[in-house]
Structure formats: C-alpha cells, structure tokens
C-alpha cells in the first residue's frame, strides 16, 4: 500500500487519526517540515518515498502522472472540529478499497 501524505491545507490531526485509530502509515507535510513548500518539490518527495499525495490542489498536481494522487475537496468535508475525523474516515475507507492503487488521480467519496 502506498502511504498517504496529507497536504498542508488538511488538518494535521487527520494524519494522527489515520495512524492511531486506523493503523495507516500516514503523515502530514508539516511533520516533514514541508509546509509552505513548492508543490513540485512535495510531489518529488512523495514519489521518492512511495507516498500517495492527498490534496485538494487539482491544478497544481494534475500533471503528475507517475504519482498516486488522491484528490479530496475540503468543501465536501464538515467544517470545524469534525473535519479531521471525517477526513480520516474517508481516507481509511479509500485505502481499504484500494490496497494497491494505480498511478494517477483518485477521487474518494
């Protein structure tokens, strides 16, 4: 399984929940000091470490054809304190359904 790397616009708590509650090797870009880093550099990091890039930035990552991209629109998640838990649950379900995801774009629902 490719492990999820959460982009900076998602809550850090979601990565923690994915690890603690669901047992996934998930991380957040901030945990690697990559917050406020150019998207191309983050994509290079994800690719080099076999991480799936989880982001909302479709236009910034759409050209990355040799990377597992998981696009989640923040507007489809609850606002406030419930967002991290709902996001972690959504990603857990997607990971369970896609244990060996293909390279390219995925849109979990």
Steps between C-alpha positions, in 0.01 A plus 500: 500500500619845417484712813307828504685831523250772593541845352524800731142618451371192681515473880808339651264318735368296203844343449519425871156334492595294195797364696345468846145393420537325165859372506616663176846641442369846423679827544443868448737723304558707815645194675780503242541877510347527153221745578529809276713295257453518125253235379748362247748436781231331709409280203867406457520411871181291484620317189846428646347355817210313334237715671156576357451876480170601660404851397226733387729680255390335178660757271836484680531121492295393195808471277665250736441176309746278689358558845195373686284811543202504731287810449262598780312828488494667839154643426367140507619456859332633812636827632668549834598231746321218319712538186804297610293200606283504187806539278682213673194277466469584129867422436486178701206381292683590178819322615300188587334505157828568315780301664717529188392825328599580143712802418289804421195675638255351749189672634376331820137559592 
